[in-house]
């Protein structure tokens, strides 16, 4: 928090959510920094890397070449995307085509840490009878997996069906062990939505994080070894592979550079979870399902299994609000190009969302919906699209989507900005919110307020103020005085702004609605009134854009109320 009570101050907030008070004087206040003068400050560019693929579920770059992206798809095909020329090229033939039958799905894969010498890749897929299979394959060359090289390492008996809670992520930890997430085996059609509480049973491999050693020599008749420090390594008290328990459907997980494991776990009823296993935690960790969903007791009849009960680092209520969702997709702590360094990016499958949070010592802060910061160069990320995040060897962040699209997400320098509160106080102030759902208070004086990216709340206060919500669904109140409200064509497509106290010249007031970037043939007209709020529609070149004016009733705007510039 920064507070200045006098003088003409220039204040910048930087990353996160800040409270900045200008006080007396003609202040310039930035939610992030001077970059906020750009209306797209804080944007996250979503570059379309590929489209037209089968339903894509996961992506990794080759350890031998970060510009070779291997994309796994649900039907069992793995494609290679070559980015070396700057224009991504999708291989015409898949690197691997598993002979899947109806109902089988490829859910995840990972490269061996020693890939450059052993050329091994590991896959997690469902067999025709529902069994979950973890297998090892060997690459023939840089673009081809040898299908005849499959060695089945592990099988887990699940019932058939695409909607069974299977988990499906696997990846190597900093300790060189292979970690595998598994679901509880329940399904929407089950009479028993917790599958008998198997997630709490240490002898079951369902609803767990498994940890195996694929480097050391396995014992007789085994395909892998058991790390000696696994909590049930000797088979007493639980299955030797079990490392953490109490999960429902941990579909995606990741390690950060410090060795902490982040696990997204969707809700069955009400609580969406992001769980974290600290690099220093003692196994086993127990995340509570189905005794608990999040921090809420779900089924008291299920006895807790062994391990330290650990509640989510971030828990959100299931729903469709801006900070809600219905199926968490776990992501990554970002350390790639641009801004937002150190933030954990994750999303939701059912509701189109892009979230970030700062997670430290098992607790989350700065939880933010950044979907409005996305600027697409092609395609989109809509409902039912986002299925995975991935990073390449350079730390670049990607989304893989069931509509067959791949996007590269590149945060701008100011992308880590949060929901700021900027108060100009007295004086002729200039306030720039930048990214995030900001609140801008002009105070006394003739102030200029720019919301930037996000759904902002702008209040001019006393004086002749100029309010521009920018991108997102913004709420604007001019206050006393002859105020000017700005709506640009570029920003109008990103959300519907609401002006709470418009009193134009045609209404015995002095306010003006300025419409920027529209053509000379654009028109504005009243299309409806609901609860005293009038919906006006701007029609321009076969496109329409709406704006809401509260409290103005059903009368048409007078010609003096608005200007097209």
VMD Tcl script that draws the C-alpha trace (Angstrom):
set ca {
  {0.00 0.00 0.00}
  {1.27 3.46 -0.89}
  {-0.26 6.66 0.51}
  {0.64 10.24 -0.37}
  {-1.34 13.02 1.24}
  {-0.02 16.10 -0.57}
  {1.79 17.19 -3.68}
  {1.50 15.98 -7.26}
  {2.52 12.35 -7.02}
  {3.31 9.64 -9.54}
  {2.52 6.24 -8.01}
  {2.91 2.73 -9.44}
  {1.61 -0.47 -7.90}
  {3.49 -3.23 -9.72}
  {2.34 -6.86 -9.65}
  {-0.56 -7.95 -7.49}
  {-3.41 -6.03 -5.87}
  {-2.43 -2.61 -4.58}
  {-4.12 0.29 -2.76}
  {-2.71 3.63 -3.91}
  {-3.91 6.97 -2.54}
  {-2.92 10.20 -4.22}
  {-4.23 12.75 -1.73}
  {-3.97 16.46 -2.62}
  {-2.36 17.50 -5.87}
  {-2.56 16.52 -9.50}
  {-1.61 12.88 -9.22}
  {-0.81 10.22 -11.81}
  {-1.49 6.75 -10.44}
  {-0.81 3.45 -12.21}
  {-2.12 0.10 -11.05}
  {1.06 -1.50 -12.43}
  {3.28 1.14 -14.03}
  {3.52 3.58 -16.96}
  {2.76 0.62 -19.28}
  {-0.86 1.10 -18.20}
  {-1.22 4.03 -20.62}
  {-1.61 1.31 -23.24}
  {-5.25 0.11 -23.09}
  {-3.96 -3.46 -23.50}
  {-1.42 -3.20 -20.70}
  {-1.41 -6.50 -18.87}
  {-2.59 -8.50 -21.85}
  {-1.75 -12.16 -22.31}
  {-1.30 -12.95 -25.98}
  {-2.88 -16.26 -26.96}
  {-1.12 -17.24 -30.18}
  {-2.78 -19.99 -32.19}
  {-0.05 -22.61 -32.71}
  {-2.17 -25.33 -34.32}
  {-5.78 -26.17 -35.12}
  {-7.69 -29.00 -36.73}
  {-6.08 -31.70 -34.58}
  {-8.10 -34.50 -32.98}
  {-9.10 -33.67 -29.39}
  {-5.76 -32.62 -27.87}
  {-5.11 -33.53 -24.23}
  {-1.44 -32.84 -23.45}
  {1.73 -31.34 -24.90}
  {5.43 -31.49 -24.14}
  {8.49 -30.30 -26.00}
  {11.20 -32.76 -26.91}
  {14.05 -32.66 -24.38}
  {16.37 -32.67 -27.39}
  {14.71 -29.70 -29.13}
  {12.35 -27.19 -27.43}
  {10.87 -26.27 -30.83}
  {9.52 -29.80 -31.36}
  {6.18 -30.07 -29.58}
  {4.63 -33.51 -29.08}
  {0.84 -33.34 -28.77}
  {-1.13 -36.27 -27.37}
  {-4.75 -36.66 -28.50}
  {-7.61 -38.64 -27.00}
  {-7.86 -41.14 -29.91}
  {-4.31 -42.36 -29.23}
  {-2.45 -40.29 -31.83}
  {0.63 -38.22 -31.01}
  {1.50 -35.43 -33.45}
  {4.68 -33.36 -33.71}
  {4.62 -29.59 -34.23}
  {7.86 -28.03 -35.50}
  {8.20 -24.37 -34.47}
  {11.80 -23.90 -35.59}
  {10.90 -21.79 -38.64}
  {8.73 -19.40 -36.66}
  {5.62 -20.72 -38.41}
  {4.46 -23.92 -36.67}
  {4.21 -26.96 -38.94}
  {2.19 -30.01 -37.87}
  {3.60 -33.34 -38.99}
  {1.36 -34.90 -41.66}
  {1.64 -38.34 -40.03}
  {1.45 -38.98 -36.28}
  {4.58 -39.89 -34.33}
  {2.54 -42.70 -32.77}
  {-0.85 -44.19 -33.56}
  {-2.06 -46.56 -30.87}
  {-4.57 -49.16 -32.15}
  {-7.39 -47.93 -29.97}
  {-10.87 -49.40 -29.86}
  {-14.03 -47.43 -29.12}
  {-13.89 -45.97 -25.62}
  {-10.12 -46.00 -25.23}
  {-8.38 -42.71 -24.46}
  {-4.81 -41.46 -24.29}
  {-4.66 -39.17 -21.26}
  {-1.03 -38.23 -20.69}
  {2.60 -38.78 -21.52}
  {6.06 -37.67 -20.49}
  {9.66 -37.97 -21.61}
  {12.31 -39.78 -19.61}
  {14.79 -37.43 -17.85}
  {17.55 -39.32 -19.70}
  {15.70 -39.11 -23.01}
  {18.66 -37.89 -25.03}
  {20.49 -41.14 -24.23}
  {17.67 -43.70 -23.84}
  {14.95 -42.17 -26.13}
  {12.16 -43.33 -23.80}
  {8.65 -41.90 -23.47}
  {5.89 -42.94 -21.02}
  {2.16 -43.02 -21.77}
  {-0.98 -43.24 -19.62}
  {-4.06 -44.58 -21.43}
  {-7.22 -46.62 -20.91}
  {-7.57 -50.12 -22.36}
  {-10.73 -51.43 -24.01}
  {-11.84 -53.15 -20.79}
  {-11.39 -49.94 -18.78}
  {-8.03 -50.88 -17.27}
  {-5.68 -47.92 -16.89}
  {-2.27 -48.65 -18.42}
  {1.10 -46.97 -17.89}
  {3.56 -48.04 -20.59}
  {7.06 -47.23 -21.78}
  {7.93 -46.77 -25.46}
  {11.18 -46.02 -27.32}
  {11.61 -43.42 -30.06}
  {12.95 -44.57 -33.42}
  {14.03 -41.05 -34.39}
  {13.27 -37.43 -33.49}
  {9.69 -37.66 -34.81}
  {8.67 -41.31 -34.47}
  {7.72 -43.59 -31.57}
  {8.27 -47.31 -32.14}
  {4.83 -48.90 -31.51}
  {6.38 -52.35 -31.13}
  {8.57 -51.18 -28.25}
  {5.75 -50.95 -25.70}
  {6.52 -52.31 -22.25}
  {3.55 -52.25 -19.89}
  {4.70 -51.09 -16.46}
  {1.52 -50.76 -14.45}
  {-2.18 -51.56 -14.83}
  {-5.06 -50.42 -12.63}
  {-8.50 -52.04 -13.00}
  {-11.13 -49.42 -13.78}
  {-14.59 -49.90 -15.25}
  {-14.99 -48.98 -18.95}
  {-16.25 -45.52 -19.89}
  {-14.88 -42.16 -20.96}
  {-16.32 -40.34 -17.92}
  {-14.77 -42.55 -15.24}
  {-12.57 -40.58 -12.80}
  {-9.13 -41.84 -13.87}
  {-6.69 -39.02 -13.23}
  {-4.25 -39.50 -16.08}
  {-1.21 -37.28 -15.48}
  {2.31 -38.63 -15.16}
  {5.61 -36.84 -14.87}
  {9.06 -37.12 -13.40}
  {9.88 -35.32 -10.20}
  {13.17 -33.60 -9.40}
  {14.16 -36.80 -7.57}
  {13.98 -38.80 -10.81}
  {10.96 -40.87 -9.73}
  {7.90 -41.22 -11.96}
  {4.74 -39.78 -10.40}
  {1.29 -40.89 -11.60}
  {-2.09 -39.46 -10.61}
  {-5.14 -41.72 -10.46}
  {-8.84 -41.03 -10.00}
  {-11.24 -42.77 -7.63}
  {-12.91 -44.78 -10.42}
  {-16.37 -43.31 -9.87}
  {-18.55 -42.17 -12.74}
  {-21.62 -39.93 -13.16}
  {-23.89 -42.93 -13.63}
  {-22.67 -44.66 -10.47}
  {-25.10 -45.14 -7.61}
  {-21.98 -44.81 -5.45}
  {-20.31 -41.47 -6.37}
  {-17.29 -42.17 -4.15}
  {-16.67 -45.74 -5.33}
  {-16.68 -47.13 -1.84}
  {-14.25 -44.51 -0.52}
  {-11.28 -46.18 -2.23}
  {-9.38 -42.88 -2.20}
  {-8.88 -43.35 1.55}
  {-7.78 -46.98 1.26}
  {-3.97 -47.20 1.20}
  {-4.17 -50.64 -0.42}
  {-5.99 -49.32 -3.50}
  {-4.15 -47.53 -6.30}
  {-7.23 -45.37 -7.06}
  {-7.54 -41.75 -5.93}
  {-3.82 -41.45 -5.33}
  {-0.48 -40.07 -6.38}
  {1.70 -43.06 -7.15}
  {5.50 -42.95 -7.16}
  {7.67 -45.57 -8.85}
  {11.31 -45.96 -9.86}
  {11.79 -46.75 -13.56}
  {15.56 -46.24 -13.50}
  {16.78 -48.77 -10.93}
  {16.79 -52.50 -11.59}
  {13.35 -53.91 -10.67}
  {12.88 -56.97 -8.56}
  {12.16 -60.39 -10.00}
  {9.00 -60.37 -12.09}
  {8.50 -56.62 -11.68}
  {8.57 -53.89 -14.34}
  {9.72 -51.12 -11.99}
  {11.31 -50.62 -8.60}
  {9.80 -49.01 -5.50}
  {11.57 -45.97 -4.05}
  {12.85 -46.93 -0.62}
  {11.32 -43.82 1.01}
  {7.77 -44.48 -0.23}
  {5.55 -44.64 2.89}
  {4.50 -48.26 2.25}
  {7.62 -49.36 0.38}
  {7.72 -52.73 2.14}
  {4.04 -53.42 1.41}
  {2.99 -53.11 5.05}
  {-0.07 -50.94 5.64}
  {-0.59 -50.03 2.00}
  {0.37 -50.55 -1.62}
  {4.11 -49.90 -2.17}
  {3.38 -47.47 -5.05}
  {1.14 -45.16 -2.97}
  {2.73 -41.81 -2.12}
  {-0.29 -39.53 -1.47}
  {-4.00 -40.28 -1.12}
  {-7.45 -38.72 -0.77}
  {-7.97 -37.41 -4.32}
  {-11.04 -37.56 -6.55}
  {-9.92 -36.98 -10.15}
  {-6.46 -35.37 -10.25}
  {-6.34 -35.03 -14.02}
  {-3.40 -32.60 -14.21}
  {-0.42 -31.87 -11.94}
  {3.02 -30.29 -12.16}
  {6.23 -29.63 -10.24}
  {7.73 -26.18 -9.77}
  {11.45 -25.46 -9.73}
  {11.56 -25.91 -5.94}
  {10.14 -29.43 -6.16}
  {6.64 -28.63 -4.89}
  {3.87 -30.68 -6.54}
  {0.66 -28.86 -7.59}
  {-2.47 -30.96 -8.19}
  {-5.79 -29.77 -9.61}
  {-8.77 -31.79 -8.33}
  {-12.32 -31.08 -9.61}
  {-15.30 -31.13 -7.30}
  {-18.17 -33.58 -7.28}
  {-20.57 -31.14 -5.61}
  {-19.24 -27.85 -4.32}
  {-15.51 -27.39 -3.68}
  {-12.88 -27.08 -6.42}
  {-9.32 -27.71 -5.25}
  {-5.71 -26.86 -5.99}
  {-3.60 -29.05 -3.72}
  {0.11 -28.68 -3.04}
  {2.59 -31.20 -1.70}
  {5.57 -29.30 -0.34}
  {8.99 -30.50 -1.41}
  {9.75 -30.92 2.30}
  {6.52 -32.76 3.23}
  {6.67 -36.21 4.77}
  {4.72 -38.81 2.82}
  {1.99 -39.85 2.84}
  {-0.06 -36.68 2.45}
  {-3.83 -37.21 2.66}
  {-6.06 -34.69 0.84}
  {-9.22 -35.98 2.49}
  {-11.56 -37.07 -0.33}
  {-14.27 -38.34 0.12}
  {-14.36 -37.63 3.85}
  {-13.79 -34.03 2.85}
  {-14.38 -32.08 -0.32}
  {-12.04 -29.17 0.13}
  {-12.38 -28.14 3.75}
  {-16.04 -29.21 3.88}
  {-16.94 -32.57 5.38}
  {-18.54 -34.57 2.58}
  {-19.07 -38.13 3.82}
  {-18.52 -38.66 7.53}
  {-19.04 -42.42 7.16}
  {-15.69 -42.80 5.38}
  {-12.83 -43.27 7.85}
  {-9.71 -41.27 7.10}
  {-6.80 -43.31 5.88}
  {-3.19 -42.76 6.91}
  {-1.18 -39.66 6.29}
  {-1.20 -35.99 7.22}
  {-4.61 -34.46 6.45}
  {-3.83 -31.55 4.14}
  {-6.48 -29.12 2.95}
  {-6.20 -27.32 -0.42}
  {-3.83 -24.43 -0.88}
  {-6.64 -22.87 -2.90}
  {-10.30 -23.78 -2.59}
  {-13.06 -22.22 -4.68}
  {-16.79 -22.74 -4.64}
  {-18.13 -24.56 -7.67}
  {-20.26 -22.35 -9.90}
  {-20.12 -20.00 -12.83}
  {-19.09 -16.71 -11.26}
  {-15.86 -14.96 -12.35}
  {-13.81 -16.74 -9.68}
  {-15.69 -20.03 -9.86}
  {-15.78 -23.06 -12.14}
  {-16.93 -26.66 -12.31}
  {-13.84 -28.69 -13.25}
  {-10.39 -27.48 -12.21}
  {-7.59 -27.99 -14.72}
  {-4.27 -27.91 -12.88}
  {-1.49 -25.83 -14.40}
  {2.02 -24.55 -13.81}
  {4.02 -21.98 -11.89}
  {5.10 -19.65 -14.67}
  {8.77 -18.87 -15.27}
  {8.71 -18.20 -19.02}
  {9.09 -15.00 -21.08}
  {7.31 -11.76 -20.15}
  {5.56 -10.92 -16.90}
  {3.54 -12.85 -14.29}
  {6.67 -14.63 -13.05}
  {6.08 -16.96 -10.12}
  {2.29 -17.06 -10.48}
  {0.50 -20.39 -10.67}
  {-1.63 -20.54 -13.84}
  {-4.62 -22.89 -13.92}
  {-8.07 -23.03 -15.45}
  {-11.42 -24.73 -15.73}
  {-12.88 -27.15 -18.26}
  {-16.59 -26.33 -17.91}
  {-16.38 -22.54 -17.53}
  {-13.91 -20.70 -19.80}
  {-11.51 -19.33 -17.21}
  {-7.81 -18.53 -16.85}
  {-6.80 -18.15 -13.22}
  {-3.59 -17.23 -11.45}
  {-2.63 -17.28 -7.80}
  {0.51 -16.76 -5.78}
  {1.02 -19.89 -3.69}
  {3.56 -19.78 -0.89}
  {3.95 -22.15 2.07}
  {0.77 -23.99 1.14}
  {-1.42 -20.88 1.08}
  {-2.78 -18.94 -1.90}
  {-3.12 -15.19 -2.35}
  {-3.76 -12.84 -5.28}
  {-6.32 -15.26 -6.73}
  {-7.34 -13.64 -10.04}
  {-9.38 -14.47 -13.12}
  {-7.28 -13.36 -16.10}
  {-9.52 -14.59 -18.90}
  {-10.34 -10.99 -19.90}
  {-6.62 -10.34 -20.36}
  {-6.38 -12.88 -23.19}
  {-5.84 -11.41 -26.65}
  {-6.29 -14.11 -29.29}
  {-4.44 -14.15 -32.61}
  {-6.78 -16.90 -33.78}
  {-9.18 -19.45 -32.37}
  {-10.47 -19.20 -28.82}
  {-10.69 -21.07 -25.52}
  {-14.38 -21.66 -24.95}
  {-16.58 -23.86 -22.80}
  {-15.41 -27.47 -22.88}
  {-12.17 -26.62 -24.69}
  {-9.40 -26.33 -22.10}
  {-8.16 -29.74 -21.02}
  {-4.48 -29.14 -20.13}
  {-1.73 -26.64 -19.62}
  {1.82 -27.52 -20.63}
  {5.23 -25.91 -20.65}
  {8.17 -26.44 -22.96}
  {11.88 -26.51 -22.16}
  {12.04 -22.70 -22.40}
  {9.24 -22.21 -19.87}
  {6.68 -21.11 -22.47}
  {3.09 -21.88 -21.46}
  {0.60 -23.65 -23.74}
  {-3.03 -24.74 -23.61}
  {-4.25 -27.94 -25.23}
  {-7.91 -28.04 -26.13}
  {-10.51 -30.63 -27.04}
  {-11.47 -28.65 -30.15}
  {-8.04 -29.51 -31.55}
  {-6.45 -26.12 -30.97}
  {-3.13 -25.32 -29.29}
  {-2.44 -21.84 -27.94}
  {0.81 -20.31 -26.71}
  {0.17 -17.91 -23.80}
  {2.66 -15.04 -23.52}
  {2.08 -12.62 -20.63}
  {3.05 -8.99 -21.17}
  {5.24 -7.27 -18.59}
  {2.18 -6.03 -16.66}
  {0.18 -9.26 -16.87}
  {0.68 -9.99 -13.17}
  {-1.21 -6.87 -12.13}
  {-4.11 -7.53 -9.79}
  {-7.33 -5.89 -8.59}
  {-6.11 -2.46 -7.55}
  {-7.80 0.38 -5.70}
  {-6.63 3.78 -6.94}
  {-7.88 6.90 -5.15}
  {-6.88 10.22 -6.66}
  {-8.18 12.36 -3.81}
  {-8.22 16.10 -4.48}
  {-6.76 17.54 -7.65}
  {-6.84 16.94 -11.40}
  {-5.81 13.29 -11.29}
  {-5.04 10.68 -13.93}
  {-5.74 7.08 -12.90}
  {-4.74 4.05 -14.99}
  {-6.04 0.74 -13.65}
  {-4.21 -1.63 -16.01}
  {-5.06 -5.33 -15.75}
  {-7.38 -6.75 -13.10}
  {-10.81 -5.87 -11.75}
  {-9.81 -2.43 -10.48}
  {-11.64 0.27 -8.56}
  {-10.76 3.81 -9.56}
  {-11.89 6.79 -7.45}
  {-11.32 10.23 -8.93}
  {-12.36 12.20 -5.87}
  {-12.68 15.96 -6.12}
  {-11.42 17.60 -9.29}
  {-11.59 17.13 -13.02}
  {-10.16 13.63 -13.22}
  {-9.36 11.22 -16.03}
  {-9.91 7.51 -15.34}
  {-8.89 4.59 -17.56}
  {-9.91 1.12 -16.42}
  {-7.73 -0.92 -18.79}
  {-8.21 -4.68 -18.94}
  {-10.71 -6.39 -16.66}
  {-14.17 -5.63 -15.32}
  {-13.49 -2.37 -13.51}
  {-15.46 0.03 -11.32}
  {-14.84 3.70 -12.10}
  {-16.20 6.54 -9.95}
  {-15.42 10.07 -11.04}
  {-16.57 11.93 -7.93}
  {-17.05 15.68 -7.99}
  {-15.90 17.53 -11.09}
  {-15.95 17.23 -14.86}
  {-14.47 13.76 -15.19}
  {-13.52 11.60 -18.17}
  {-14.17 7.88 -17.67}
  {-13.02 5.12 -20.03}
  {-13.66 1.61 -18.75}
  {-11.46 0.01 -21.41}
  {-11.75 -3.73 -22.01}
  {-14.18 -5.86 -20.02}
  {-17.65 -5.38 -18.55}
  {-17.08 -2.15 -16.62}
  {-19.28 -0.12 -14.28}
  {-18.96 3.69 -14.47}
  {-20.36 6.44 -12.28}
  {-19.48 10.01 -13.14}
  {-20.68 11.66 -9.94}
  {-21.46 15.35 -9.72}
  {-20.38 17.41 -12.70}
  {-20.47 17.29 -16.48}
  {-18.78 13.98 -17.19}
  {-17.63 12.28 -20.37}
  {-17.99 8.53 -20.79}
  {-15.81 6.85 -23.43}
  {-16.72 3.67 -25.29}
  {-14.33 2.42 -27.98}
  {-15.30 -0.06 -30.66}
  {-12.29 -2.29 -29.91}
  {-13.16 -2.52 -26.21}
  {-16.93 -2.73 -26.66}
  {-16.64 -6.23 -28.08}
  {-15.05 -7.51 -24.84}
  {-17.92 -6.78 -22.48}
  {-20.99 -4.61 -21.88}
  {-20.35 -1.44 -19.88}
  {-22.91 -0.02 -17.45}
  {-23.15 3.73 -16.80}
  {-24.98 4.27 -13.52}
  {-25.73 8.02 -13.58}
  {-25.84 9.28 -17.15}
  {-27.41 12.72 -17.36}
  {-26.82 14.04 -20.85}
  {-27.43 17.50 -22.21}
  {-30.76 16.25 -23.53}
  {-31.72 15.35 -19.97}
  {-30.98 18.67 -18.27}
  {-27.52 17.40 -17.36}
  {-24.13 17.85 -18.93}
  {-22.84 14.32 -19.50}
  {-21.70 13.06 -22.89}
  {-21.27 9.57 -24.29}
  {-18.32 9.54 -26.71}
  {-18.18 6.60 -29.12}
  {-14.69 6.16 -30.57}
  {-13.43 4.06 -33.46}
  {-16.79 3.53 -35.13}
  {-17.45 4.23 -38.79}
  {-19.28 7.29 -40.15}
  {-22.38 5.14 -40.75}
  {-22.68 3.85 -37.17}
  {-25.96 4.41 -35.34}
  {-27.14 4.14 -31.73}
  {-30.67 3.30 -30.67}
  {-32.68 2.15 -27.67}
  {-33.52 -1.56 -27.85}
  {-35.09 -2.19 -24.45}
  {-35.53 -1.19 -20.82}
  {-35.41 -3.54 -17.83}
  {-35.79 -2.38 -14.22}
  {-35.06 1.18 -15.26}
  {-31.86 0.27 -17.11}
  {-31.89 1.13 -20.80}
  {-30.00 -0.98 -23.30}
  {-28.62 1.01 -26.21}
  {-27.20 -0.71 -29.26}
  {-24.53 0.64 -31.57}
  {-24.80 -0.84 -35.07}
  {-21.74 -0.58 -37.28}
  {-20.67 -2.60 -40.35}
  {-22.98 -5.54 -39.57}
  {-21.69 -5.65 -35.99}
  {-23.56 -4.60 -32.85}
  {-22.27 -3.40 -29.48}
  {-24.38 -2.72 -26.39}
  {-24.08 -0.27 -23.53}
  {-26.37 -0.04 -20.48}
  {-27.54 3.28 -19.02}
  {-29.11 2.90 -15.58}
  {-31.95 5.13 -14.40}
  {-32.60 6.93 -17.69}
  {-35.92 5.27 -18.47}
  {-37.29 4.62 -21.94}
  {-36.63 7.97 -23.60}
  {-34.29 7.99 -26.59}
  {-30.93 9.70 -26.25}
  {-30.92 13.20 -27.64}
  {-28.47 14.01 -30.40}
  {-26.56 16.21 -27.94}
  {-26.09 13.27 -25.56}
  {-23.51 11.43 -27.67}
  {-20.78 11.96 -30.22}
  {-19.23 9.55 -32.72}
  {-15.52 10.30 -33.03}
}
mol new
graphics top color blue
foreach p $ca { graphics top sphere $p radius 0.5 }
foreach p [lrange $ca 0 end-1] q [lrange $ca 1 end] { graphics top cylinder $p $q radius 0.2 }
display resetview
